[in-house]
């Protein structure tokens, strides 16, 4: 079992940047892919970005491509989400989770992830 704790959220002006962290404990961190999710207003959590076990493969939602970068440091048991050029529509609680599948390709459904963290709030003011 894996325990995940997100941090790094906060209030930022539009155009600014934040870096979220997801610290893991429990099962060997470098053995699984991971992802970031956020809910759309009034809706369920949606995929933001994913990364393979060794960081070699990454995937992004169209809405964040070119602005967000996902990465991981297996030596530190931590995954990151660097968010640049933030816009008010990025405001949400951001969650990290463990990918249950052996690949990240097309793995965007919340049903394919587990061990969710408690989330960290990101607020972007206009």
RAURCOR-V427400 format. One line per field, one symbol per residue. ss: DSSP state (A for helix, B for strand, O for the rest). A space follows every 10 residues. Layout:
BEGIN
ss->???
END
This chain:
BEGIN
ss->OBBBBBBOOB BBBOOOOBBB BBBBBBOOAA AOOBBBBBBO OOOOBBBBBB BOOOOOOBBB OOOOOOOBBB BBBAAAOBBB BBBOOOOAAA OBBBBBBBBO OOOOOOOOOA AABBOOOOOB BBBBBO
END
